[in-house]
Amino acid sequence: PPPAAPTPPPTPPPAPTPTPTPTPPPSGTPGRLPSTPLASGERLDNWGMAKVGAYDSSTRTVLDARAAISSTGMKVGLIDTGAESTHPDLNIVEFMDFFDSQGSANYGRDGNGHGTHVAGIISAKNQGSGLFGVVPGMPILAMKTPGANGQGSLDGVWQAYTEVLARLQRGEKIVAINLSLGAPVSDGNTVQTECGYVSRIAAYGTAVVAAAGEPYQIMPC
């Protein structure tokens, strides 16, 4: 009988993607932004700010990120219904629309209001005009994935993730992304894709903040 064909060597696994080195925080107290006095006219009925350390009631001060923003260009990515770019209490530096088509009534704006609300929680300015955010004046990259009715798709969210990753690879300082949304997910491939995006973004030192109060199962990423 003819000799058996030699067994081909196994295909080597793909080389792992190197994990980027996270950017250290700006100089000063490690991991802590400086503070500034609360502006006259800012309301104090948002108990959550003190709860998360964004407001010090003993000194009546809030976090001051102006020097860090100026020196690093850092920003927060908001994956939501968008955010109103003209709102005087917000610092929306860019709006990307992954839901509405150019020319439609809600293209480039928040037709729902949810994302604008969340942007205020993150970064409403300390300028005496109402409620202040966790980091007042933080620049926001608004990325719209749900539309005016609050509905969207995971494909839209993944497009936003892809944009975030491209910016991080170019060296942009997106210190966090926020997703106050949820979706019913049951198949393993979807979970694997979602967790893959989250892991790759987090490898750059970017905090991935997601809602835990939505009526859906939390993904085990």
C-alpha positions in Angstrom: 0.0 0.0 0.0 1.2 3.6 -0.6 2.7 5.3 2.4 0.4 7.5 4.4 0.5 11.2 3.7 2.3 13.1 6.5 0.1 15.0 8.9 0.3 18.7 8.2 1.5 20.8 11.2 -1.3 22.6 13.1 -2.1 26.1 12.1 -0.5 28.5 14.7 -3.0 30.7 16.5 -3.1 34.4 15.5 -0.7 36.6 17.3 -2.4 38.4 20.2 -3.1 42.1 19.9 -0.7 44.0 22.1 -2.4 45.6 25.1 -1.8 49.4 24.9 -0.3 51.1 27.9 -2.9 53.3 29.7 -2.1 57.0 29.8 -1.3 58.1 33.3 -3.5 60.8 34.9 -2.4 64.5 34.7 0.2 65.6 37.3 -1.1 66.4 40.8 -2.7 64.1 43.2 -2.7 60.7 41.5 -6.1 59.7 40.2 -7.8 62.7 41.6 -8.8 66.0 39.9 -8.4 69.3 41.8 -11.5 71.1 43.0 -13.0 74.6 42.7 -15.7 76.4 44.7 -19.3 75.7 43.7 -20.7 78.7 41.7 -23.5 80.8 43.2 -26.8 79.7 41.9 -26.0 76.0 41.5 -28.5 73.8 43.2 -27.6 71.2 45.9 -30.6 68.9 45.7 -28.8 66.3 43.6 -27.6 64.0 46.5 -25.9 61.7 44.1 -23.0 64.1 43.4 -21.8 63.9 47.0 -22.4 60.1 47.0 -19.9 59.6 44.2 -17.4 62.2 45.5 -18.2 64.8 42.9 -19.2 67.4 45.5 -17.6 68.1 48.9 -20.2 69.5 51.2 -17.6 70.5 53.9 -15.8 72.8 51.5 -18.6 73.4 49.0 -16.4 72.5 46.1 -16.7 70.5 42.9 -14.2 68.7 40.7 -12.2 71.0 38.4 -11.0 69.3 35.2 -10.1 72.5 33.2 -6.3 72.1 33.5 -6.5 68.3 32.7 -8.8 68.9 29.7 -6.5 71.7 28.4 -3.3 69.6 28.7 -4.6 66.2 27.5 -7.7 67.0 25.3 -9.6 64.3 27.3 -13.3 63.7 26.7 -16.2 61.3 27.4 -18.0 59.3 24.8 -21.8 59.3 25.2 -23.5 56.4 23.4 -27.1 57.4 23.7 -29.9 59.3 21.9 -27.4 62.1 21.2 -27.2 65.4 23.1 -28.3 68.9 22.2 -25.1 70.6 21.0 -26.5 74.1 21.6 -27.4 73.5 25.3 -25.7 76.3 27.2 -24.9 74.1 30.2 -23.1 71.4 28.2 -19.8 71.1 26.3 -20.7 69.0 23.3 -17.6 69.0 21.2 -18.7 66.6 18.5 -21.9 64.8 17.5 -21.9 61.6 15.5 -25.3 60.2 14.2 -25.4 56.5 13.8 -29.2 56.4 13.6 -30.8 59.1 11.5 -29.9 59.8 7.9 -28.6 63.2 6.8 -31.5 65.4 5.8 -34.0 63.8 8.3 -35.7 66.0 10.9 -33.7 64.6 13.8 -30.3 64.2 12.1 -27.5 65.6 14.3 -29.8 66.3 17.3 -31.3 64.6 20.3 -34.9 64.0 19.4 -35.6 62.1 22.6 -33.9 64.1 25.4 -32.5 61.1 27.2 -28.9 61.6 26.0 -29.0 65.3 26.8 -30.2 64.4 30.4 -27.3 61.9 30.8 -24.8 64.4 29.4 -25.9 66.8 32.1 -25.3 64.2 34.8 -21.8 63.6 33.5 -20.7 67.2 32.8 -23.2 70.0 33.3 -21.1 73.2 33.9 -20.5 74.8 37.2 -21.7 78.3 36.1 -24.6 79.1 38.4 -27.4 78.0 36.1 -28.9 74.9 37.8 -27.5 71.5 38.5 -23.8 70.7 38.0 -22.4 67.4 36.6 -20.0 64.9 38.0 -17.1 66.6 36.2 -18.4 70.1 35.2 -17.5 71.1 31.7 -16.1 67.8 30.6 -16.1 67.7 26.8 -18.7 65.2 25.4 -18.4 63.2 22.2 -22.1 62.5 21.5 -22.8 59.3 19.6 -26.4 58.7 18.7 -27.5 55.1 18.4 -31.1 55.0 19.6 -33.5 57.4 17.8 -36.2 59.8 19.0 -38.4 56.9 20.2 -35.6 55.5 22.3 -35.2 52.4 20.1 -32.1 51.4 18.3 -30.0 48.4 17.5 -26.8 46.7 18.7 -25.4 47.3 15.2 -25.5 51.0 15.9 -23.9 50.6 19.3 -21.1 48.5 17.6 -20.6 51.2 15.0 -20.0 53.6 17.9 -17.6 51.2 19.5 -15.7 50.9 16.3 -15.4 54.7 16.1 -14.2 54.9 19.7 -11.5 52.3 19.0 -10.3 54.1 15.9 -10.0 57.3 17.9 -8.2 55.6 20.7 -5.8 54.0 18.2 -5.1 57.5 16.9 -4.2 58.7 20.4 -7.4 60.5 21.4 -8.0 60.7 25.1 -11.4 59.2 25.6 -11.3 58.6 29.3 -14.8 56.9 29.5 -17.7 55.9 27.4 -21.2 55.9 28.9 -24.1 53.6 27.9 -27.4 54.2 29.7 -29.2 51.6 27.6 -29.9 47.9 27.4 -31.0 45.2 25.0 -32.4 41.6 25.3 -29.5 39.3 24.3 -29.6 35.5 24.4 -27.1 34.1 21.9 -23.5 33.5 22.7 -22.1 35.1 19.5 -23.7 38.4 20.4 -22.4 38.3 23.9 -18.9 37.4 22.6 -19.0 40.4 20.1 -20.2 42.8 22.8 -17.6 41.7 25.3 -14.9 41.8 22.7 -15.5 45.4 22.0 -15.7 46.3 25.7 -12.5 44.5 26.5 -10.6 46.2 23.6 -11.8 49.6 24.6 -11.0 49.0 28.3 -7.5 47.9 27.4 -6.7 51.5 26.5 -7.6 52.6 30.1 -11.0 53.9 29.0 -13.7 53.3 31.6 -16.8 51.6 30.1 -19.8 52.7 32.2 -23.1 50.9 31.5 -26.5 51.1 33.2 -27.3 48.3 35.7 -31.0 49.2 36.2 -32.2 48.2 32.8 -34.7 45.2 32.6 -32.2 42.9 30.9 -29.6 40.4 31.9 -26.1 41.9 32.5 -23.6 40.5 30.1 -20.7 38.6 31.8 -17.9 40.6 30.2 
